[in-house]
Amino acid sequence: MKTVPDHTDAETWPIITRDDEAALLEVLRSGEVSWHPVIGELEAAYRQRLGSRHAIAHCNGTAALHAAFFAIDLQPGDEVIVPAATWWSSVSPMLWFGGVPVFADSESRRLGLDPADVERRITPRTKAIVVVHLWGMPSKMTEQIDLARKHNLKIIEDASHAHGATWRGRPCGTLGDIGVFSLQGNKLAPAGEGGIFLTDDDHYAERAALLGDVMRIHQLDTANQRFAATGFGMKTRIAPLSAALALSQLQRLDATNAERNRNIRSLARRLEPLGFDTFLGPPHINRVYFEFLIRNQPAKTGIATDTLLAHLQAAGCHARPARYPLLHQQPFFTEGHAQRIARHPLPDYSSVCLPFVESTAHDMIALPSFHRATPQLLDHYADAFTQAVHACSN
């Protein structure tokens, strides 16, 4: 039986270095473990890197998305068009403001929101679109931006999977009215837990500060400084230790992305001729890989997805079904729990039909992200896929 190459280096993430350890020790030894200048340094690094006017660090990406919905003054009954194929944080925070999630289908080439389906779902009550760059692949932004301008909608960009990705030379996270990054431990520039809120709009930035960062309210030179004693009832500031790790990791982002992209694209180019869709993307985007997902196309590969997974796993490959269940099918939405949080009538989500994601979700396969993969490991995966396809075609 063929020996399976070791997966450890290919799957270990985050990679913690002595620089990371030194950054954390510096904060610990300062004694300033609740408020420290490193928070401002992290925000400045994001502003400089992405060219945004404002960057506000949060305790997690969910809190940053919550601030985004508050910043645009989402009101009870306001509709927000969202993807069903995403992590719940892209959607659920709006419920606390009475926002109404309107699920839309995804398109096949980049797995982001399908602009045609988005337009069909726009009503006079629609206020915003949440665009998610799923798995690090920039969405179809030309169409989304055109729709937003045509219908006077806001774009909240969830770039939590897309640190370092670009669309037409512009960084993901800066393509909408507000951009949000998660810095959770699995992300490409992790803090352990953390989030970044980005905008060029002074009003949105001030609203985000009012919601969750009393220290920042003290620094305002507007009439809103009068809220410094109370804020707006939340505290969402990132912890200095998390900020220190995030800043240290951000400094290596380009190098780690480059290595991961090189490994994955090498394997992807060997899987495409077998009939698998590996989502390499068009030339005007530079994608990254929060996770490496491919789509089995049984009509081309000649192998059912369940059978393929069994072959791969028997060969020692770490292959599994995609991990995001479709949100519109989840009990939180179909059993009325979301409505109890929103305290406002919501659609009957059990009747929502999204043909593309519902028909293709079963055929999505997650592979390792191959952070530091050896050529031998990549060869092993290419051979395992090839043998699985040939075994079913003979």
N, C-alpha and C positions, 0 to 999 in steps of 0.2 A: 504493500500500500504506500502511495506517495506521501512523503512527509509534508505537513502543512507548515509553511514558513511562519515564524513568530509574528503575532499581530501587535505586540506591546507598543512599540514605537509608533506604529501607524494609528493607534487608537488613543494613546495617552493625551489627554487635554483637560485643562490647560497645561502648558509646559511652564513650570515654575523655575526661575533661574536665581542665581545669587543676586542679580540686580533687583529682582522682585523682593527678595528677602531683605535686602538693604533698605529698600524704599519703605517697607513696612516697619522695620526696626527704627528708622529715623522718626517716624510718626510716634511709635510707642515710647521712645526715649524722650520725646518732647513733652510728653504728658498731655498734649492737646488732642485727645482722642474723640472729642465731640465736634470741635471746630478747629480747623487747621488750614493754613494757606494752601495746602496741596489741593483742596477742593477748587480754589480759584485757578490753580495751575492746570488742573484737568480741564476745566471749562475753557480756559484760554487755548489749550492745545486743540480742542475740538473746533473752536472758532477759527483758529489759524488754518487748521488742516482742511476744513470744509468751506471756509469763506463765509460763515454765517455771522450775522451781527450779534446774535445772542445765543448763548449756550448755558443751560441751567441743569446742574447735576441733581439727580433724584435718587431716592433709596432703591428704586428698581424701575424697570421699563413700564410696568403696569401703572405706577404712580405718575410717570411722565405722560403716559397716554391719558390718564385721568385729568391731568393738568391741561392737556391739549383740548379735551372736550369742554373744560371749564373756560379755557382761553377764548374759544370761539363763541362763548355764551350760549351753549346748547340749552334749549328750553324743553319742558315737557311737551311731547308730541312731535318734536323735530325729528325728521327721519334722516338716517345716515346709511348710505349704501356700503355694504361690507362684504368681503369674501366669506364663504363658508369653509374654505380650505385654509385655515390659519389657526394659530394658537388663540385661546379664548381671550387673552388680554387685548387683542386688537379690537375687540367688540364690547366685552362686558362692562368696562368702566363707564361707558356712556349711560348705562342704565341708572346710575346714581343721580343723574341729572334729568331723568325722565326721557332720555333719548330712545328712539325706536330703531333698532337694527333692521335693515332691509337686506336680506341675503341675496347676492347675485352669483351667477355662474362664473367659472374660470374659463380662460381660453387655452388652447392646446399647446401653443408653442413655448410660452414662458410661465404658464400656470398662474398668472396674475388675473385680476378681474377682467372679464370679457367686456370691452367697451360697449359692444352692441347690446348686451344684456343690461349693463348699467343704465344706458339711455332709456331702455324700455321701462325701467323701474323708477325713473325720476317723476316726482309729483310736485305740486306746489308746496308740499310740506318738506321736501328734501332740502337739507342744509349743507351736507358735506358728504364726501367720499373718503373712505379709508383705503388707501392703496398699500398693499403689502408686497414687498419684494421677497417672495417665498423662496426659501432655501438659498438666498443670495443672488437670485436672478432678477434683474431690474424689470419691472412691469412695463406695459405698453403706455408710456407716459405721454406721448404725443396726443393720443386719443383722449386720455383722461384729462389732460390740461385743457384741450379744446372743449370737452364737455363741461368742465368746471367754469370756463369763461362764458360759454353759451348760456348756461343756466344759473350763473352767479352762485356757484357752490364753492365751498372751501375744500381743500385737499389736506388731509392728515396722512402723512407718510410714515408707515411703520417700517423702518429700515433695520429692525432688530436682527435680521439675518444677513445684513448687507454691508457690514463695515468694510470699506475700501472699494465697493462696487461703484461703477460709474455708468451714466447714460448720456450719450452724445458728449462725452468729456466732462460732464457735470457730476459731482458726487451724489450718490443716493443719500437721502436725508436732507437735501436742500432743494428738492424738486417741487415741493408743495408749499402750502402756507405755513405748516408746522411739520417738522420731522422729529421722529423719536427713535432712539437706539436703546435696546436692552443691553446691559453689561453683565447679565447673569453668567454663571460659571461656564456654561457650554458655548457661549458666544465667542466671536472671533477676536474681540478685544475685551476680555472678561475682567470684572471687578470682584467676582464672587456673587455679589448682588449690587445692582446699580442701574441707572438709566440716565439718558441725556435728552433734554428737550431743546430743540433748535428752531429758531425763527429769525427772520429779518424784521419782523413787525414789533415795534416798541410796545404797543398796546398788549399784544399777546404775551410778550415776555413779562410785562408787569402783572398781568392777570395770573400767570403761573406763579410768580413770586408771592402774590397775595394769598394764593390758595395754600401754599405749603412751606414757605421759608420766611419766618419772622425776622431772622437776621438780615435778610435782603431787603425787607420792607423798611428797615431803619435807614438803609442807604438810598432810598428813593428821594428824588428832589421834586416830586409832584405832590398833589393834594392827597394822594393815596398813602402818604406816610402817616396820615392820621390813624391808620389801622395797625400801626406797629405794636400796639399793646395786646392785640387779639389775633391778628391775621384773619383768615377765613376758616379757621377751625381744623386745619390739618397740619401735620409736620412730615414733610417728605424729603428732607435734605439727605444727601448721601453721607455715610460715615467716612471719616478721614482715612481709615485703614482700607476701605474699599476703594476710595479715590486714589490712594497711593498705588494700589495694585493695578487699577485701571490705567493710570498714567504710564506706569512702567510697561504694561502689556501693549499699550497703544504705540509705543515707540518701536515695537518689533512687528507691528501689524503687516506692513508691506512685505517684509521678508517671509513671515509665516504664510501669508496669503499666496505668495509666489510659489513657495514649495508645494503647498497643497494643490494649487491650480495645476502645476506642472505634473504632479502625480496623477491627479484625477483625469486630466485631459489625455494623458498618455493611455490610460485604460479606456476612456470613453471612445477614443478613435478606433479602438479594437472591437468595441461592442456594437458600434453603429452599423457596420456591415452585416452583423448577424440579425439585424432587425429591431434592435433596442433603441428607444429614444432616450438620449442622454442629456438633452437640453444644453447643448454647447452655446447656443445663443447667436444672434446676428452680429455682424461686425461693428455696429455702432454702440454696442454695450460691452462692458467689461464685468463679467459676473465673478462672484466669489462663491465659496462653498461652506455655508454653515453646516449643511449635510449634503451628501451625495445621493440623490434619488434618481432612479431611472424608471422608464415606463416599458414594461413588456408589451409588445404588440403581437398577440398570438397569431394573428393572420399572417404576419411576416416571419415570426420566429418559428412557428409551428409547434409551440409548447405552451401549455396552460401555466398560468402563474403559480398555482399551488404546486404543480409538478416541478417547475423550475426551482422554486424555493427548496423543495425537498432534495433535489440534485445538488444544489449549491451547498446546503447545510451538511449533506453527507460528505461533500468534498472538503469540509472544514472551513468553508467561507462564512463570514459573519454577515449574513443577509437576512432581512426581516421585512415584514410589511411596513409601509409608511406609518408613522406614529401619530399623525394628527387625524382624529375622527372628524367627520364633517359636522360643523357646529349646529346647523339647522336640524340635525337629526338627534341631538343630544337631549336627555331628559330635562336639563336645566331650562331649555327653551320650549320643548314640546309639552312639558307638564305644568307650565305656568309659573315656575319659580322666578323666571326673569321678570315677569310682570309684577310680582310682589315686591321686587327691588325697585323697579321703575315707577311703581305706583301710578301707572298710566296704562291704558289699554294697548296691547301689543298684538301683532298679527297671530293667526293660528299657524304656528311654524310647522305643525305636523302635515300641513297641506302644501308646503313649499316644495317645488319640483325644480331641480337644477340638473338637467340631463347630462352635461359633460362630466362634472365631478362625480356624480353618482354612478355613472357607467364606467368610469376609468379608475376610481379610487382603488379598487381591488387589484389593479395591475401595476400599482406603484410599488417599487422595491427600494428599500434603504440599504445602502452599503456603507462600509467605513468611510470616514473622511480622509483617510490616508495622509495624516499630518506629516509623518516622516517614514514613508513606505520605502521598502527596498525594491529594486527591480524584480527580485525573485517573488516577492509577494504579489506584485502587480501581474507578473506572468502567471502565477497560480490562479488568480481570479479570471484572467482572460482565458486560460485553458479550461477552467471549470465551466464557464459559460459556453464555450465552443463545444465541449463534450456533451453538455446537457442538450444543446440544440441538435447536435448530430445524432444523439441517441434517440431522440424523438422523431427524427426525420427518416431513420432507417427502418 
